[in-house]
Amino acid sequence: MKKWKLVLCAIASVITVGVTAVVATDVQAANSWTEEICESDEYDDEQKAAAGCAEDRTFGGAANGIINTVLAVLGVVAVGAIILGGVQYTTSAGDPAKVKTAKNTIMYAIMGLAIALLAFAIVNFVLTSID
């Protein structure tokens, strides 16, 4: 069982690195496009704000970015735990102890995902209310 967990962690790590590389490339391309719009005189203030030229340097903006990033990571971890519970359930071969462990893993992962989503909603509501 430990061997399967190690293999799953290795696969998840490779996928995470690959997705991060793709997303970073897309973000870099979007940033260069946004810089062109922000530096150009062809666009008015509304168009520049829609492109993301207006930087949010308030405490709420910084806190919102940090908290949303942490909650996104927690969401990914919760989904990974749900997948792990599914794999445990599938490989339990009817063993009642393994089935119970798998069901608990799935249940707690779903609870964690629900808490992360609620925290995301509450944080965004409070920070938008402050500004």
C-alpha positions in Angstrom: 0.0 0.0 0.0 2.9 2.4 0.8 4.3 1.7 -2.7 1.0 2.8 -4.3 0.9 6.0 -2.3 4.4 6.8 -3.3 3.6 6.2 -7.0 0.4 8.3 -6.7 2.4 11.1 -5.1 5.0 11.0 -7.8 2.4 11.1 -10.5 0.6 14.0 -8.8 3.9 15.8 -8.5 4.7 15.4 -12.2 1.3 16.6 -13.2 1.5 19.6 -10.8 4.8 20.6 -12.3 3.5 20.3 -15.8 0.3 22.2 -15.1 2.4 24.9 -13.3 4.6 25.3 -16.3 1.7 25.6 -18.7 -0.1 28.1 -16.5 3.1 30.2 -16.0 3.5 30.4 -19.7 0.0 31.6 -20.2 0.3 34.1 -17.4 3.5 35.5 -18.9 1.8 35.9 -22.3 -1.1 37.6 -20.7 1.2 39.9 -18.7 3.0 41.0 -21.8 -0.3 41.7 -23.5 -1.6 43.7 -20.5 1.7 45.7 -20.4 1.2 46.7 -24.0 -2.4 48.0 -23.3 -1.3 49.8 -20.1 1.5 51.6 -21.8 -0.5 52.6 -24.9 -2.3 55.9 -25.3 -4.9 54.3 -27.6 -7.1 53.1 -24.7 -9.1 55.0 -22.2 -9.1 54.5 -18.4 -12.0 52.1 -18.4 -10.4 49.9 -21.0 -7.1 49.9 -19.1 -8.9 49.0 -15.9 -10.6 46.1 -17.6 -7.3 44.9 -18.8 -5.9 44.9 -15.3 -3.8 48.0 -15.5 -5.2 49.4 -12.2 -3.1 47.8 -9.5 -4.7 47.0 -6.2 -2.2 48.0 -3.6 -4.6 48.2 -0.7 -4.3 45.9 2.3 -7.6 44.2 1.3 -6.2 43.5 -2.2 -3.0 42.0 -0.9 -4.8 39.9 1.7 -7.4 38.8 -0.8 -4.6 37.6 -3.2 -2.8 35.7 -0.5 -5.9 34.1 1.1 -7.3 33.1 -2.3 -4.0 31.4 -3.2 -3.9 29.5 0.1 -7.6 28.4 -0.3 -6.9 27.3 -3.9 -4.1 25.1 -2.7 -6.3 23.7 0.0 -9.0 23.0 -2.6 -6.5 21.1 -4.8 -5.3 19.1 -1.8 -8.9 18.2 -0.9 -9.7 17.0 -4.4 -6.5 15.0 -4.3 -7.6 13.4 -1.0 -11.0 12.6 -2.6 -9.2 10.8 -5.4 -6.9 9.0 -2.9 -10.0 7.9 -1.0 -11.5 6.6 -4.3 -8.4 4.6 -5.1 -8.4 3.2 -1.5 -12.0 2.2 -1.9 -11.4 0.6 -5.3 -8.4 -1.4 -4.0 -10.0 -2.4 -0.7 -11.2 -5.7 -2.1 -14.1 -5.8 0.3 -12.0 -5.6 3.5 -14.3 -3.8 6.0 -11.4 -1.9 7.7 -10.1 -0.6 4.3 -13.6 0.3 3.1 -14.1 2.3 6.3 -10.8 4.0 6.0 -11.5 4.9 2.4 -15.0 6.2 3.2 -13.6 8.3 6.1 -10.9 9.8 3.7 -13.6 10.7 1.2 -15.9 12.2 3.8 -13.3 14.3 5.5 -11.9 15.5 2.1 -15.4 16.6 1.1 -15.8 18.4 4.4 -12.5 20.1 3.9 -13.4 21.1 0.4 -16.7 22.5 1.6 -15.0 24.5 4.4 -12.4 25.8 1.9 -15.2 27.0 -0.5 -17.1 28.6 2.3 -14.0 30.3 3.6 -13.3 31.6 0.0 -16.8 33.0 -0.2 -16.7 34.6 3.3 -13.2 36.2 2.7 -14.2 37.6 -0.6 -17.5 39.0 0.8 -15.8 40.6 3.8 -12.9 42.1 1.8 -15.1 43.5 -0.9 -17.3 45.0 1.8 -14.4 46.7 3.4 -13.2 48.4 0.2 
